[in-house]
Amino acid sequence: MKLIDWYIIKKYLGTFVFTLGIFVVISVVFDISEKLDDFLKSKATISQIVFEYYGGFIPFYLNFLSPLINFISVIFFTAKMADQTEIVPILSGGASFNRFLRPYFIAATVIFIVNMIFNLFIIPETNRLMINFENTYTKIKDTSRENVHLQLDENTYIYMESFDNLNNTGYRFSLEKFKGKELKMKLMSDRISWDSVSRKWKIQNYSIRYVNGLKERMEKGVEKDTTLDMKPIDFDIRDNIYSAMNYWELNDKIEKEKIRGTGVMVNLELEKYKRWTYPFSTYVLTLIGVALSSRKVRGGVGLPLGLGILLSFVYILFIQFANVFALKGGLPAIVAVLIPNIIFALLGIYLAIKAPK
């Protein structure tokens, strides 16, 4: 790489990190001012607020804001280079516009890799900290779920009159196993609870009816441990619980949802596909940013920066509209997460063609 490549890469990454840091600090300050009363009313300690809530909040917003801050950063320092007539000598010296883009895409690749690692492995774990804190201290809700129906596999169905997420206990539990359309076994229990140590379900005051043609057999007992293909998280009613699942948990949940059909498949698929496609916006927005700001204009940096901020809001609106169409309009989740990037990629290609050569 040439000296000019290193110059652009350092400018790109330096401006990006600095701008991202400023935005995160502003986000934290606004969040503290908004939630200060909730923190004071809760019984959470300062260390819990700092390490659990903001330990999840800061990584989430670092990752969430990253593509947009990247876009604004590219526009800012490229427009500044254009205003100081640094780009004209590069292009007039024989370098093509595509060659001029190379260091931008090298820097964008660094950001892309970091975003992908955060999306797949780090953010779900930190989200879990933040969501658990919110539902324990600041967003306390009714923890029970009523009239729970669930299909565990092709032949097994369960029902609970209610399930308490606080103590992972279900009441008036029943389980039915079929062979084809024929009932083979039915279990009824006053109470079922999750044992986090043995990772099994404990049923209490139960009766089991076994059916074999015209023959039936009854079994009763006070307590029994059993293994079922369900976990307390399957009955969780908290907000954003899917964003706290790691990649393998999310895939497992999707496979089970194909059988159970509880109506959350679109939410799960949106969460999965967003983790893969969102980082690619780094390349798309970098292309638009360079094409938009590489021409010297009157007013210096102000005009391209203003256009960049406007396009950032339009991009966010596209994402939100696509999500709504997926959730309410039947649009496939994979299409919904790709539409914003595809539209903006086409815009970026058009602007790159029209950019000064």
Long-range contacts (C-beta under 8 A, 24 or more apart in sequence): 1-103, 1-106, 4-90, 4-103, 5-102, 5-103, 5-106, 6-103, 8-103, 8-104, 8-107, 9-103, 9-106, 9-107, 11-77, 11-81, 12-73, 12-74, 12-77, 12-103, 12-104, 12-107, 12-108, 13-107, 13-110, 13-111, 15-73, 15-76, 15-77, 16-69, 16-70, 16-73, 16-107, 16-111, 19-69, 19-72, 19-73, 19-76, 20-62, 20-65, 20-66, 20-69, 20-73, 23-61, 23-65, 23-69, 24-58, 24-61, 24-62, 24-65, 27-61, 27-65, 28-54, 28-57, 28-58, 31-57, 35-138, 38-137, 38-138, 39-137, 39-138, 42-137, 42-138, 43-137, 44-133, 44-136, 44-137, 48-133, 48-137, 49-133, 51-129, 52-129, 52-130, 52-132, 52-133, 53-129, 53-130, 53-133, 53-134, 55-126, 55-129, 55-130, 56-126, 56-127, 56-128, 56-129, 56-130, 56-131, 56-133, 57-130, 59-118, 59-122, 59-123, 59-126, 60-123, 60-126, 60-127, 60-130, 62-118, 63-115, 63-118, 63-119, 63-123, 66-111, 66-114, 66-115, 66-282, 67-115, 67-278, 67-279, 67-281, 67-282, 67-285, 68-285, 68-312, 68-315, 68-316, 70-108, 70-111, 70-282, 70-285, 70-286, 70-289, 71-285, 71-286, 71-288, 71-289, 71-308, 71-311, 71-312, 71-315, 72-289, 72-305, 72-308, 72-309, 72-312, 74-104, 74-285, 74-286, 74-289, 74-290, 74-293, 75-289, 75-292, 75-293, 75-304, 75-305, 75-307, 75-308, 76-293, 76-301, 76-305, 76-308, 78-289, 78-290, 78-293, 78-294, 78-304, 79-293, 79-300, 79-301, 79-304, 79-305, 80-300, 80-301, 81-294, 82-293, 82-294, 82-295, 82-296, 82-297, 83-296, 83-300, 83-301, 85-296, 87-294, 87-296, 87-356, 88-296, 91-356, 91-357, 96-357, 97-294, 97-352, 97-355, 97-356, 97-357, 100-290, 100-294, 101-287, 101-290, 101-352, 104-286, 104-290, 105-283, 105-286, 107-286, 108-282, 108-283, 108-286, 111-282, 112-279, 112-280, 112-282, 112-283, 115-278, 115-279, 115-282, 116-276, 116-279, 119-274, 119-275, 119-276, 119-278, 119-279, 120-246, 120-247, 120-275, 121-246, 121-247, 123-243, 124-243, 124-244, 124-245, 124-246, 124-247, 124-249, 124-250, 125-246, 127-240, 127-243, 127-244, 128-244, 131-238, 131-239, 131-240, 131-241, 131-243, 131-244, 132-244, 135-238, 135-239, 139-239, 141-237, 141-238, 142-237, 143-237, 145-235, 145-237, 148-235, 150-230, 150-234, 150-260, 150-262, 151-259, 151-260, 151-261, 152-228, 152-229, 152-230, 152-259, 152-260, 153-229, 153-259, 154-259, 155-179, 156-229, 158-228, 158-230, 160-192, 160-235, 163-235, 165-232, 165-235, 165-236, 165-237, 165-238, 167-193, 168-193, 168-194, 168-196, 168-232, 169-193, 169-194, 170-235, 173-203, 175-228, 182-211, 183-211, 184-210, 184-211, 184-212, 185-209, 185-210, 185-211, 186-211, 194-231, 194-232, 195-225, 198-225, 200-225, 200-226, 200-227, 201-225, 201-226, 201-227, 201-228, 201-230, 202-226, 229-256, 242-267, 242-268, 242-271, 243-271, 245-271, 247-275, 266-326, 266-327, 266-333, 267-327, 269-333, 269-334, 270-323, 270-326, 270-327, 270-333, 270-336, 270-337, 272-333, 273-333, 273-334, 273-336, 273-337, 273-338, 274-337, 277-337, 277-338, 277-341, 278-337, 280-341, 281-315, 281-340, 281-341, 281-344, 284-341, 284-344, 284-345, 284-348, 285-315, 285-344, 285-348, 287-345, 287-348, 287-349, 287-351, 287-352, 288-344, 288-347, 288-348, 288-351, 290-352, 290-355, 291-348, 291-351, 291-352, 291-354, 291-355, 292-351, 294-355, 294-356, 295-355, 295-356, 315-340, 315-344, 318-343, 318-344
